[in-house]
Amino acid sequence: MLTIIAIAFVNSNLDILYEAITTFKLFEIKSINLEINTLYIVNEILMSVFFLNIGIEIKKEFLYGSLQTKSQMILPILSAIGGFIFPMIIYYLFNYDDDDAMYGIAIPSATDIAFTMAVVLFFRKRIPISIRVFVMALAVVDDIMAIIVIAFKYNNGISYIFIFASIIVILFIYLLKFSKKQKISSYILLGILLWIFIELSGIHATISGVILGLIIPTHKNRKRNKENNVEDRDIAEIINLYIEKPVNRVILPLFAFFNAGMKLDCTSYILEPITLGIALGLLFGKPIGIFLTFLILMRLNLVEMPYQGTYGKMFAASCFCGIGFTMSIFMSTLSFDIDSDLFLMSKLGIILGSSASIILGTISIVCTKKNINI
């Protein structure tokens, strides 16, 4: 919704207001030549909270979720790899001769886990639980690969002093789990310190959220009482309890509003290689990579068809994984200058590719039968 509002602002007399809101300068740290404005707050600080949520969810899936055994890992991990590589191949075919454009090669490989799961759940009467779990696990693996790309591809020159300082902070965070008194404030303070050191190290600061989410203590087989009170939860669950709704209801919508503003006259970029590479990478690269990998694994008898699943439902789920939106836009902000035409091309490709993926997935799933058990 805020994506549409942002586009409406930019294409009306409110465009000046939109620019004032998204670029409002708060203060400047001259010693490191860093300007803190509202866009920086959203993209660098608030998105770190989003990645903290992702980090906790990833750890949960590996400990007691859909990735806790080797047999459960095979299908989503290999399918995610296929779904990550094929969009990049398509993007490469359109942009291999443009060095500047090649910075965005990972953009069509990203999946918006929140949006994708929302769409999948909307069709829960047609998509069985087994395939919904598969999509969730695949999206988690997809996020892990995206995080690796962010950490190693998008950096501004590594400062090994601050890398070492970050490692020391990580060690302290890890040692906190052995403390008799677990205080959330201790993790928050050290998490902020970790964010600062990683930001100064040259690696994208949002990685600190993932690292913190993976380190925060989670009890694998802890029993719950019937009331399931907050006091009975571990630190990771408590933190996730407090940040999950703000992430989904405030941070991601704000991120979309601050980054999705796009002049409609940029539709002239629709045939540009960057636009086509991203749009077709999301629309075709994602489902081809995921579904083809699934077919190969089935053919080799390495995996079985998910319970109550069909080839049509698996293909539809693969299409929905082409919904890039916020994650792809985030990758785009790292790849290109946000004031450049390249950034506008990438946003246009993301919106077109993600929207088309929803349409193709919807057509595919509507052509399948409903499930009895939802």
N, C-alpha and C positions, 0 to 999 in steps of 0.2 A: 504493500500500500504506500509506504513512504518513498519507494522507488518511483511510483507514478507521481506522487506529490512533488518530488525533486525535479522530475522532468517537466512537470507543469510550471513550477517556479522558474526554471531556466528559460522556458519558452514563453514567458509572459513579462509584464512590466515589473514583476517581482524578482527578476534575475539579479538586480543589484542587491536586493535584500538577501537573496540566497548566497551570493558571493560574500557579503558582509558576515553572515552567520558562519559560513564554513571556513573563512580565513581570518576570523577575528583574533588579533594578536593579544595574548595575555601577558607574556613577558619574554625576555631574551637572556640567554646565558652567553655572554660575549666571549668568555674564556674558551669555550668549545664551539663557538659560532653556531649556536642552536637557538632557533626561534620556536617558542611554544605557543601554538595557536590552537583554535578549537579542532581543526582537522587533525593536528598531531595528537591531541588528547584522545580523539576517537580511534584513529588508526593505530597508534602505538601503545597507548595505555589501556583503554577500554578493551581493545581486541586482545590484549594480553590476558584479561580476565576470561574472555571467550576461550582462549587456548588453554587456560587453567581448567575450565570445564571439560574441554576435549581430552586433556591429559588424564583427568580423573576417570572419564568414561572409558578411555583406552585401557587403563589399568584394570578397571572393573571387568571389562570384557575378557581380558586375559586371565584374571584370577578366578572368576566364577560366572562368566558369561558365555557368549557364543564362540570364544576363541581359546577355551581352556584346555582342550585336548588336541592332539595332532590331527585326528580325523576331522575334527570340526574346523581346523585351520586351513586344510588343503584347498577346498573350494573357494572360500572368500579371498584368501591370500593370492592364489594364482589368478583368479578372475580379476581381482583388483589390479594386479600387475599388468594383465592384458589390457584392462580398461585404462590404465595409466599410460601405456606405451603407444597404443594405436592412435589416440588423439594427437600425440606429439609427432607421430609419423605424418599424419595428414597436414598438421601445421607446418612441418618441415618441407613438405612437397610444395607448399605455396610460398614459403619465405626463405628457402635455403640460400638464396643469393643476396639477402639483405641482413647485414650484421646487426643493425639496430633492431630489426623486427625479431631476430632470433632470440633476443632477451626474453621474449614472451612465450617461448616454446612450451612452458609448463602450464600456461593459463587454461587451455581446454582440458587438461588432465584432472582438474580439481572438481570435487563434488560437494555441493552444499548439503551437508548431512541433515540439517534441520528441515530445510525445504523439501528435500527428497523423501524423508521419512513422513513428513506431513502429507505429501501426495500419496505415498504408499498406504498410509493409514486411512486416507479418504476412500480408497478402494479395498478396504479390508474384507468386504464381503466377496470379493473376487480374488484377492491375493491371500493365500493361506499363511498361517503363522510361520511355517518353515521358511517360506521365501522372504517374509518380512524380516526374519532373523538374519537370513543370508544377506539381504540388502544392508542391514545395520552393521553386520560384521565387515562387509566389503567396504562400506563407507568409513569405518574405523581404520582399516588398513590403508585406504585411500588417503585419509588424513595423515597417517604416519609417513607415507611417502611424500606428501605435500610438505610436511614439516621438515623432512630431511632436505628437500629441495630448497626450502626457505633458508635453512641453516647454512648450507654450503654454497648455494648459487647466489643468493641475494645478500652479499655483505659488502661493506665499504672499506675493505682493507682490515686485516686482522691485527688487533693489539694483543700480543701474547701476555702482557702484564695483566690486563683485565680479564683475559681468559683464565689465567692462573687464579686471580682473585675470585672469579666466578666458581671455579672448582672448589676453592676453600669454603665458600658459602654453601655450595651443594653438599659438601661433606658435613658441615654443621647442621644443615637441615636433616640429613640422613641420621645423624647421631641423636637428634631430638626424639626419635622413635623409641630410644632406650630410656628416656626420662620417665620417672614415675608419674609426674604431673604433666599431662599433655595440654598445652595451652595454644589455642588457635592464634592468639596475638603473636606468639613467637614465630609461627610459620608465616604470618602476614608480614611481620617486620623483616624477616630474613628473605622473604619473597620479593619485597620491595628493593632490598639491597641487591639481590640477584638480578632483578630487572635493570637496575642502574649499571651494574658492572657489565652485563651482557650488551646493553645499549652502547656503552663506551668501548666495548671490545670490537665493535664493527659488525657483529652478527645481529640479525634482526631481533629486537628486544622481546617480541612476542613469544620467542622460543622459551623464555624464562617461565611463562605460564605452563607450557607443556612439561618442562622439567620438574617444576614444583608439583604439578598434578601427579606425575609418576612416582615422586618420592614420598609424598604425604602418606602416612600409614593407613593401610586398609587391611582389615582382618578377613582372611579368605573364607574361613568356615565358622565365623562367629554366629552363635545362635541368638535369635531375637525373642523377646517376650511378646505377648499378644498385643500389648499397647503400642509397641514399637516407638517409644518416646525418643526425643532428640538425645536424651542422656544415654540411651542405649546404642547410639550410633558411633562409628569411629570418626576420626578427624576428617577423613576424606569425604565421608557422607554428609557430615555437618556443613562443611564448607560448600559442597555441591548443592546442598539444600538451600543455602542462602544465595548462591550466585546463579542457579539454573534459571529461575524466572527472570531476574534482571537481564541475563544474557539473551534470552529468547524474546523478551518483551521490550527491552530498552536498547541494549548494546547493538544487536544485529540490525534492528530497524534504523537506529541512528547511523550505523555504518552505511547502510543502503542509502539513506537520505544524503549523507555527506559525500558519497562517492558516485552515485548513480545519475546525478544531474547531467543532462546531455541535450544539446541543441538538436531539434528534429531535422534541421537542415544538414546534419551530419550523415543523413541517410545517403548522401552522395558518395559516402565511403563504403557503401554496401558491397561493391565489387572489388574493394581493395584486398590484397593478399592476406593482410592481418585479420581483417573482418571475416573473410571466407575461411581462413585456416582455423580460427577459433570456433565459428558457428558450425562448420562441418565436422570439426574435431569433436565437439560436444554431441552433435546430432547423430553422427555416424561412427566416429572413432570409439566413443564410449560403448555403445551397444555391441558393435562388432567385436571389440577387444574382449568384453566380458562374456558375451554369448558364445563366441567362437572358442574361447578357452574352456567354457563349460562343456561344449560339444566334444572337444578333444578329450577332456577328462572322462566324460561319459563313455566315449568310444574306447578308451584305454581301460575302462572298468576301475578307475581310481576313485570315482565318486558315484553316488546314486542320486536319482531324481529326488529332490526334497519332497517330504510327505504332502500329498494332495496337490503336488505341483504338476505342471505340464510345460511343454516346450514354449507354448504361447505365453504363459504367465512368466516364465523365466526371461523371455525376450522383452516383455513389457517392463519387467523390473530392471532389465539392463538399460532400456531406454530412459527410464526415470533417473538413472544414475548420471545421465547427461545434463542434469540440472545443476549448472555451475554457480550461477548467481553470486552470493556474497563471497564464497571462497575464491571463485575465479576473479571477481573484482579485486579482492585483496591481493591475489597474485599479480594482477595487472598494475596495482598501485606500486608494487615493488619492482616491476619490470620497466615501466615507462614513467616519464615525467608527467604528472597529472595535468599539466597545462599544454601538453603536446597533442598533435593530431593522432599520434600513435595510440595514445591512451583513449581518445574518442573512438578510434577504430576498434580497439579491443572491447570497450564497453558495448558498442553496437553488436559486435560478434557474440558477446556473452548473452545479451538480452535476446537476440535472435535465436541462437543455438539452444539456450535454456528453454525458451518458450516453445520452440519446435519440438524439443525432447518431451515436454509435457504433452503436447498434442499427439505425437507419435506413440508415446506410451499409453495414452488414454485410448486411442483407436485400437491399439493392440489388446489392451485388457478388456475393453468393451466386447471384443469379438470372442472372448473366452467365457466359459460357464462360471456361475457363482459357486462358492464353496458352501458346504453345509455347516462346517464348524468354522467360526470366526474368532 
